[in-house]
Amino acid sequence: MNPFVSVVIPVFNAERFIYSTVKSIIDQTFSNFELLIINDASTDTTEKIINSFMDNRIRIIKTKGIGATEAYNIGFKYSIGKYIAISDHDDISEKDRLKKQVVFLENNPEVNVLGTNYNVINENGSFLFSVLQPQENLQIKELLLKRASGVFNPSLMVRREIFDKYGYYHNNYFPVSDYEFYLRNSDFLHFHNLEDMLYNWRNLKTSISHNKVDLFNKKLYKVSYEYIYKKFYKTSKKDFYENMSFRAYYTNHLLLSAYYSIQSFLKGKISGMLIKMFINSTVFYIPVKIMRKLWLVENPLFLSLKQKVLDSFNVGRK
């Protein structure tokens, strides 16, 4: 059991963290892989750092400012592995990540999208908290409908055939192109998350989750509205309204969420989770915007509160 794996990492001016990211891949216990690094017009020492590894498994593909979504697509197109693993340029994979994902996919041929649980670390690499993902396919698909995602894109290993069959990420949905792809094709995909903590996501103040929150939420809402409307509106309006209430809530569209909840109630469907959601919003989702603006999102008090809320939804825990 030694299939070939392609690891795809888009980079742009990543000199600060690229060494630790590449090293975490080079040092994997599974060695039958290529590392495709798409250098999208970096102007710093990123490429020099990558070349310092002198490892013939590394391939650098140079592009000219095409953006992260298209950089991923280039990596997918030029990869030759049976499986494609993904990583961001500032994160760290645990040394057994590739091995454990390959073994699972080889033993479970029905699964074609495989993620993992992951740790959140700060800029210095110190542990902040862990995020637990749902393991089973139906649970993941339910979360794809109700909030951002049930799989964490940088932790994924997928069968390359899914891109051959269903195309690639759509650039017009940046910065949620990955979410749009998996939601768009969710009827044809089988998801799973390993329970192991195999990925470390670095929570940076320069990340999209910090600096482009409104754009991120707007695109999430747009993608999910389009999909949920097509899937439910003509066949089950009560399912449409409830799913849109969750979606609006998780993207901080609280008034819209209230509207859809009322519609859900009028259609005869309202869940305890929906009611609980609005109670918790007053202690978490409204203050979160203020916390972000004050750069308090890594404050221990905030993280403790956040984890309690996530625990109440069985989404994650320390």
MOCORGI-V791024 format. One record per residue. N is the residue number from 1. RES is the residue in one letter. PSI is psi in whole degrees, -180 to 180 (999 if undefined). OMEGA is omega in whole degrees, 0 to 359 (999 if undefined). D_LAST is the distance of its C-alpha to the last C-alpha in Angstrom with 2 decimals. Layout:
# MOCORGI-V791024
N & RES & PSI & OMEGA & D_LAST
N & RES & PSI & OMEGA & D_LAST
This chain:
# MOCORGI-V791024
1 & M & 91 & 183 & 34.39
2 & N & 57 & 181 & 34.33
3 & P & 158 & 181 & 34.25
4 & F & 138 & 182 & 34.33
5 & V & 139 & 172 & 31.32
6 & S & 124 & 176 & 31.53
7 & V & 125 & 185 & 28.66
8 & V & 124 & 178 & 29.11
9 & I & 109 & 171 & 28.00
10 & P & 141 & 180 & 29.69
11 & V & 147 & 171 & 30.13
12 & F & 117 & 180 & 31.68
13 & N & 59 & 187 & 32.11
14 & A & 23 & 188 & 29.10
15 & E & -27 & 185 & 30.54
16 & R & -37 & 187 & 27.68
17 & F & -6 & 189 & 25.10
18 & I & -31 & 180 & 27.20
19 & Y & -50 & 182 & 27.96
20 & S & -33 & 178 & 24.43
21 & T & -51 & 180 & 23.88
22 & V & -42 & 181 & 27.16
23 & K & -37 & 180 & 26.74
24 & S & -25 & 176 & 23.51
25 & I & -46 & 180 & 25.69
26 & I & -34 & 183 & 28.79
27 & D & 12 & 180 & 27.05
28 & Q & 146 & 176 & 25.79
29 & T & -23 & 173 & 26.84
30 & F & 126 & 190 & 28.42
31 & S & -7 & 184 & 31.39
32 & N & 73 & 183 & 33.42
33 & F & 163 & 166 & 32.38
34 & E & 148 & 178 & 33.68
35 & L & 108 & 179 & 31.73
36 & L & 115 & 178 & 33.09
37 & I & 117 & 181 & 32.44
38 & I & 104 & 183 & 33.90
39 & N & 102 & 187 & 34.95
40 & D & 73 & 174 & 35.63
41 & A & 40 & 176 & 38.14
42 & S & 142 & 180 & 36.13
43 & T & 4 & 180 & 38.27
44 & D & -154 & 184 & 36.42
45 & T & 19 & 182 & 36.18
46 & T & -52 & 184 & 33.66
47 & E & -38 & 178 & 36.28
48 & K & -42 & 179 & 37.60
49 & I & -43 & 180 & 34.22
50 & I & -45 & 181 & 33.81
51 & N & -23 & 181 & 37.37
52 & S & -17 & 179 & 36.78
53 & F & -27 & 179 & 34.97
54 & M & 49 & 181 & 38.30
55 & D & 123 & 185 & 36.71
56 & N & -2 & 175 & 38.85
57 & R & -10 & 182 & 35.91
58 & I & 129 & 172 & 35.14
59 & R & 128 & 177 & 37.03
60 & I & 126 & 175 & 37.08
61 & I & 122 & 183 & 38.24
62 & K & 131 & 176 & 39.47
63 & T & 168 & 187 & 39.44
64 & K & 75 & 173 & 40.77
65 & G & 42 & 182 & 38.30
66 & I & -12 & 180 & 37.47
67 & G & 164 & 187 & 33.87
68 & A & -42 & 183 & 30.53
69 & T & -50 & 180 & 31.23
70 & E & -30 & 176 & 34.61
71 & A & -43 & 174 & 33.40
72 & Y & -47 & 182 & 30.99
73 & N & -40 & 177 & 33.96
74 & I & -44 & 178 & 36.21
75 & G & -43 & 179 & 33.80
76 & F & -43 & 184 & 33.65
77 & K & -37 & 184 & 37.46
78 & Y & -5 & 179 & 38.24
79 & S & 152 & 181 & 35.80
80 & I & 2 & 183 & 37.52
81 & G & 158 & 172 & 34.75
82 & K & -36 & 178 & 34.28
83 & Y & 150 & 177 & 30.62
84 & I & 122 & 175 & 29.22
85 & A & 149 & 184 & 25.87
86 & I & 147 & 172 & 24.55
87 & S & 149 & 169 & 22.90
88 & D & 161 & 189 & 22.88
89 & H & -2 & 180 & 24.88
90 & D & 14 & 183 & 22.28
91 & D & 173 & 184 & 19.39
92 & I & 128 & 175 & 18.95
93 & S & 138 & 174 & 19.08
94 & E & 152 & 191 & 18.20
95 & K & -24 & 180 & 21.58
96 & D & 8 & 185 & 21.47
97 & R & -57 & 184 & 20.44
98 & L & -43 & 181 & 24.04
99 & K & -48 & 183 & 25.11
100 & K & -36 & 179 & 22.48
101 & Q & -41 & 178 & 23.05
102 & V & -47 & 181 & 26.81
103 & V & -44 & 181 & 26.92
104 & F & -46 & 182 & 25.11
105 & L & -36 & 178 & 27.40
106 & E & -33 & 183 & 30.44
107 & N & -8 & 181 & 29.74
108 & N & 76 & 187 & 28.83
109 & P & -18 & 179 & 31.58
110 & E & -22 & 181 & 30.78
111 & V & 129 & 178 & 27.50
112 & N & -4 & 174 & 28.28
113 & V & 114 & 187 & 25.04
114 & L & 118 & 176 & 22.11
115 & G & -171 & 179 & 18.71
116 & T & 164 & 164 & 15.50
117 & N & 161 & 183 & 11.75
118 & Y & 158 & 175 & 11.01
119 & N & 147 & 172 & 9.38
120 & V & 128 & 180 & 10.44
121 & I & 161 & 179 & 12.67
122 & N & -173 & 184 & 15.27
123 & E & -29 & 181 & 19.02
124 & N & 1 & 179 & 19.27
125 & G & 7 & 180 & 16.78
126 & S & 142 & 182 & 14.25
127 & F & 134 & 175 & 10.53
128 & L & -59 & 177 & 8.87
129 & F & 169 & 180 & 5.52
130 & S & 151 & 177 & 5.33
131 & V & 123 & 178 & 7.42
132 & L & 128 & 180 & 8.72
133 & Q & 153 & 173 & 12.43
134 & P & 147 & 184 & 15.04
135 & Q & -36 & 192 & 17.13
136 & E & 153 & 186 & 20.53
137 & N & -50 & 184 & 23.22
138 & L & -37 & 177 & 23.98
139 & Q & -42 & 180 & 20.43
140 & I & -43 & 180 & 20.17
141 & K & -35 & 177 & 23.60
142 & E & -42 & 179 & 22.83
143 & L & -32 & 175 & 20.02
144 & L & -36 & 178 & 22.51
145 & L & -41 & 192 & 24.78
146 & K & -22 & 178 & 22.57
147 & R & -162 & 193 & 20.48
148 & A & -57 & 182 & 20.06
149 & S & 154 & 174 & 19.33
150 & G & 0 & 175 & 17.80
151 & V & 147 & 182 & 18.17
152 & F & 110 & 191 & 17.24
153 & N & -48 & 183 & 20.69
154 & P & -14 & 180 & 20.29
155 & S & 1 & 191 & 18.63
156 & L & 148 & 160 & 21.52
157 & M & 129 & 184 & 24.38
158 & V & 159 & 172 & 27.19
159 & R & 129 & 186 & 30.68
160 & R & -22 & 182 & 33.08
161 & E & -22 & 181 & 35.34
162 & I & -32 & 177 & 33.21
163 & F & -34 & 176 & 34.41
164 & D & -37 & 184 & 37.93
165 & K & -40 & 193 & 37.93
166 & Y & 7 & 178 & 36.09
167 & G & -158 & 187 & 36.58
168 & Y & -174 & 176 & 34.18
169 & Y & 146 & 178 & 32.02
170 & H & 120 & 186 & 34.06
171 & N & -29 & 183 & 34.34
172 & N & -7 & 177 & 35.26
173 & Y & 8 & 175 & 31.74
174 & F & 137 & 10 & 30.13
175 & P & 24 & 180 & 27.34
176 & V & 33 & 183 & 26.11
177 & S & -36 & 179 & 28.60
178 & D & -46 & 179 & 26.13
179 & Y & -43 & 180 & 24.83
180 & E & -41 & 180 & 28.50
181 & F & -47 & 184 & 29.47
182 & Y & -33 & 176 & 26.97
183 & L & -45 & 181 & 27.67
184 & R & -37 & 184 & 31.40
185 & N & 16 & 187 & 31.51
186 & S & -27 & 179 & 28.98
187 & D & -19 & 184 & 31.89
188 & F & -7 & 185 & 32.81
189 & L & 151 & 175 & 29.51
190 & H & 117 & 186 & 27.38
191 & F & 156 & 171 & 23.65
192 & H & 149 & 173 & 21.00
193 & N & 131 & 173 & 17.54
194 & L & 147 & 180 & 16.84
195 & E & -14 & 181 & 13.76
196 & D & 146 & 172 & 13.75
197 & M & 96 & 188 & 11.83
198 & L & 4 & 183 & 15.25
199 & Y & 144 & 178 & 15.11
200 & N & 112 & 182 & 14.09
201 & W & 125 & 183 & 14.87
202 & R & 118 & 182 & 16.36
203 & N & 100 & 185 & 16.01
204 & L & 147 & 177 & 19.62
205 & K & -18 & 180 & 21.71
206 & T & 0 & 184 & 24.40
207 & S & 162 & 179 & 22.52
208 & I & -36 & 182 & 23.75
209 & S & -22 & 177 & 20.61
210 & H & -49 & 192 & 21.71
211 & N & -19 & 183 & 25.48
212 & K & 45 & 184 & 26.43
213 & V & -46 & 182 & 24.22
214 & D & -44 & 178 & 27.32
215 & L & -44 & 180 & 28.73
216 & F & -50 & 182 & 25.52
217 & N & -38 & 180 & 25.26
218 & K & -44 & 180 & 29.01
219 & K & -40 & 176 & 29.09
220 & L & -46 & 182 & 26.20
221 & Y & -43 & 180 & 28.11
222 & K & -48 & 181 & 31.39
223 & V & -50 & 184 & 30.25
224 & S & -37 & 178 & 28.69
225 & Y & -48 & 181 & 31.69
226 & E & -45 & 183 & 34.13
227 & Y & -48 & 183 & 32.50
228 & I & -36 & 177 & 31.80
229 & Y & -48 & 181 & 35.30
230 & K & -36 & 186 & 36.92
231 & K & -37 & 191 & 35.00
232 & F & -29 & 197 & 35.27
233 & Y & -44 & 184 & 37.70
234 & K & -23 & 185 & 40.93
235 & T & -32 & 184 & 39.74
236 & S & 89 & 183 & 37.24
237 & K & -32 & 180 & 37.02
238 & K & -37 & 175 & 34.70
239 & D & -38 & 178 & 32.09
240 & F & -49 & 184 & 32.78
241 & Y & -41 & 181 & 32.27
242 & E & -44 & 179 & 29.05
243 & N & -38 & 179 & 27.47
244 & M & -30 & 176 & 28.77
245 & S & -46 & 176 & 27.37
246 & F & -46 & 183 & 23.81
247 & R & -46 & 180 & 24.60
248 & A & -38 & 179 & 26.17
249 & Y & -48 & 184 & 23.35
250 & Y & -14 & 175 & 20.63
251 & T & 20 & 175 & 23.03
252 & N & 22 & 172 & 23.74
253 & H & 73 & 191 & 27.18
254 & L & -36 & 178 & 26.93
255 & L & -41 & 176 & 30.69
256 & L & -40 & 179 & 31.03
257 & S & -41 & 178 & 28.24
258 & A & -42 & 179 & 30.16
259 & Y & -49 & 181 & 33.32
260 & Y & -32 & 178 & 32.00
261 & S & -42 & 177 & 30.52
262 & I & -44 & 178 & 33.99
263 & Q & -39 & 178 & 35.56
264 & S & -43 & 178 & 33.23
265 & F & -43 & 180 & 34.25
266 & L & -28 & 179 & 37.89
267 & K & 5 & 176 & 37.60
268 & G & 21 & 180 & 36.47
269 & K & 112 & 172 & 32.83
270 & I & 132 & 187 & 29.97
271 & S & 161 & 175 & 26.74
272 & G & -34 & 178 & 24.57
273 & M & -39 & 181 & 21.70
274 & L & -42 & 178 & 24.11
275 & I & -45 & 180 & 24.91
276 & K & -35 & 181 & 21.35
277 & M & -44 & 183 & 20.69
278 & F & -30 & 175 & 23.40
279 & I & -45 & 181 & 22.40
280 & N & -25 & 183 & 18.96
281 & S & -32 & 182 & 20.74
282 & T & -23 & 181 & 22.43
283 & V & -3 & 180 & 19.33
284 & F & -60 & 192 & 17.44
285 & Y & -22 & 173 & 19.48
286 & I & -50 & 179 & 22.64
287 & P & -19 & 187 & 21.38
288 & V & -35 & 180 & 19.36
289 & K & -40 & 178 & 22.68
290 & I & -42 & 180 & 23.75
291 & M & -41 & 180 & 20.56
292 & R & -44 & 182 & 21.07
293 & K & -29 & 181 & 24.70
294 & L & 8 & 180 & 23.98
295 & W & 40 & 179 & 21.47
296 & L & 11 & 185 & 18.85
297 & V & -17 & 176 & 16.11
298 & E & 8 & 178 & 14.44
299 & N & 132 & 183 & 15.10
300 & P & -37 & 180 & 12.39
301 & L & -43 & 179 & 13.73
302 & F & -46 & 182 & 13.56
303 & L & -37 & 178 & 9.99
304 & S & -44 & 178 & 9.13
305 & L & -45 & 180 & 11.67
306 & K & -44 & 183 & 10.64
307 & Q & -36 & 178 & 7.20
308 & K & -40 & 179 & 9.44
309 & V & -45 & 179 & 11.89
310 & L & -39 & 178 & 9.99
311 & D & -38 & 182 & 8.99
312 & S & -23 & 177 & 12.72
313 & F & 2 & 184 & 13.67
314 & N & 37 & 181 & 11.59
315 & V & -37 & 183 & 10.79
316 & G & 167 & 176 & 7.11
317 & R & 162 & 177 & 3.77
318 & K & 999 & 999 & 0.00
